[in-house]
């Protein structure tokens, strides 16, 4: 049997953003845009890690009117939910997507991530719920699961999920004054 020749790494390429971002949605990814004032904004992302820079741009633009610290925290928590959707749900399978929705109020921003549901083949019935849980305080560094949610639990003002493993919606609220967050105490 002949020896296999290793495949050389593929070169990095740059593609025009208009192939990924539909016309009329460019301002969702441009913090300098004059269309920063909104009540609700949602975008469907492909479930691949290569699209996380777009997630960062989307989150930063949604929080563009806030100070740098707030934008950092909102991006940190939002990226955690997006990464969880890619790693732990059907949204990370080839060709699948997840949606990030931001609701803006006078008190703060609420981000909801709707993913493609649990990866395991078992699907709960319509009346059965299974809520996510953050790792407990003493186990946060060594826990097999829930470490990212522990970050969300600690920094977000409030968070939760809809309890439906087949179409999970995980959300967090981050108050503008960071009241209820452990961030100012850190």
C-alpha positions in Angstrom: 0.0 0.0 0.0 1.5 3.4 -1.0 2.2 6.0 1.7 -0.4 8.7 1.9 0.8 12.2 1.1 -0.3 14.7 3.7 -2.7 17.4 2.4 -1.1 20.8 2.6 -3.0 23.3 4.7 -5.5 25.4 2.7 -4.6 29.1 2.3 -6.7 31.6 4.2 -9.1 33.5 2.0 -11.1 36.6 2.3 -14.6 36.7 1.0 -16.9 39.7 0.5 -19.2 40.1 3.4 -22.2 40.6 1.1 -22.0 36.9 0.4 -22.7 36.3 4.1 -24.7 39.4 5.2 -27.9 40.0 3.3 -28.5 43.5 1.9 -30.1 45.8 4.4 -28.4 44.2 7.4 -24.9 45.6 7.1 -25.6 48.1 9.9 -25.9 45.1 12.3 -22.2 44.7 12.0 -20.9 48.3 11.9 -20.5 50.0 15.2 -20.0 53.3 13.5 -23.4 53.1 11.8 -25.9 55.8 12.4 -28.6 53.1 12.7 -27.6 52.2 16.3 -31.0 52.9 17.9 -33.3 49.9 17.9 -35.6 47.9 20.1 -35.1 44.4 18.7 -32.4 43.0 16.4 -32.0 39.3 15.4 -29.6 37.5 13.0 -29.2 33.9 12.0 -25.6 32.7 12.0 -24.1 29.6 10.4 -23.1 27.1 13.1 -19.4 27.1 12.3 -16.6 28.6 14.5 -15.3 30.5 11.5 -18.3 32.8 11.7 -17.5 33.9 15.3 -15.9 37.2 14.2 -19.3 38.1 12.8 -20.9 37.2 16.1 -18.4 39.6 17.8 -19.2 42.4 15.4 -22.9 41.9 15.8 -22.7 41.9 19.6 -20.4 44.9 19.7 -22.7 46.8 17.4 -25.8 46.0 19.5 -24.0 47.5 22.5 -22.3 50.3 20.6 -23.9 53.1 22.7 -22.5 51.7 25.9 -19.1 52.1 27.5 -16.2 49.8 26.7 -16.5 47.7 29.8 -20.2 47.0 29.1 -19.5 46.1 25.5 -16.8 43.7 26.6 -19.1 41.9 29.1 -22.0 41.8 26.6 -19.7 40.3 23.9 -18.1 37.8 26.4 -21.5 36.4 27.5 -23.0 36.5 24.0 -20.0 34.7 22.5 -20.4 32.1 25.3 -24.0 31.4 24.2 -23.0 31.3 20.5 -20.1 28.9 21.2 -22.4 26.6 23.3 -24.9 26.5 20.4 -22.1 25.4 18.0 -20.5 22.9 20.4 -23.4 21.4 22.2 -26.4 21.5 19.9 -27.4 20.4 16.4 -26.7 24.0 15.3 -23.0 22.9 15.0 -23.8 20.2 12.4 -22.9 21.0 8.8 -25.4 23.4 7.2 -27.2 24.2 10.5 -27.7 27.6 12.1 -28.5 29.4 15.3 -30.1 32.8 15.9 -29.1 35.6 18.2 -31.8 38.1 19.2 -31.1 41.2 21.2 -33.9 43.1 22.9 -33.0 46.6 24.1 -34.9 48.3 27.0 -34.3 51.3 29.3 -32.6 49.0 31.9 -30.3 46.9 29.7 -29.8 44.4 26.9 -31.3 40.9 26.7 -29.7 38.4 24.4 -31.5 35.2 23.4 -29.7 32.4 21.6 -32.0 29.9 19.9 -30.1 26.7 18.7 -31.0 23.6 16.9 -31.6 21.4 19.9 -29.8 18.7 21.8 -27.2 16.5 20.0 -28.3 13.3 21.6 -30.9 11.2 19.8 -33.3 11.2 22.7 -36.0 13.9 22.4 -38.2 14.8 25.3 -41.9 15.0 24.8 -43.6 18.4 24.3 -44.5 18.7 28.0 -41.1 17.6 29.4 -38.6 20.2 30.3 -34.9 20.0 31.1 -33.3 23.3 32.3 -29.6 24.0 32.0 -27.5 24.5 35.1 -24.3 26.3 35.8 -21.5 24.4 37.5 -21.6 24.9 41.3 -19.2 27.4 42.8 -16.7 24.9 44.2 -16.7 22.8 41.0 -16.4 25.6 38.4 -12.7 24.9 37.5 -12.9 21.2 37.3 -16.5 20.5 36.2 -17.0 18.6 32.9 -20.0 20.8 31.9 -21.5 24.1 32.9 -18.3 26.2 33.3 -19.3 28.6 30.6 -22.8 28.9 32.1 -21.1 29.6 35.4 -19.6 32.6 33.8 -23.0 33.7 32.5 -24.5 33.0 35.9 -21.9 35.1 37.7 -21.7 38.1 35.3 -25.2 38.4 33.9 -27.9 40.3 35.8 -30.3 37.4 35.1 -30.3 34.3 32.8 -32.2 31.2 32.0 -33.5 28.9 29.3 -36.8 27.6 28.0 -36.2 24.1 29.1 -36.9 22.5 25.7 -33.9 20.4 24.7 -35.3 20.0 21.1 -35.3 23.8 20.5 -33.3 25.4 23.3 -33.5 29.2 23.9 -30.9 30.4 26.3 -31.0 34.1 27.4 -29.3 36.5 29.6 -30.0 40.1 30.7 -27.2 42.5 31.4 -28.3 45.7 33.2 -26.6 48.9 32.0 -25.5 49.7 35.6 -24.3 46.0 36.1 -26.5 45.9 39.2 -26.9 42.2 40.2 -23.7 41.2 38.4 -20.6 40.0 40.3 -18.4 41.9 37.8 -18.1 45.2 39.8 -17.1 43.2 42.9 -14.4 41.2 41.0 
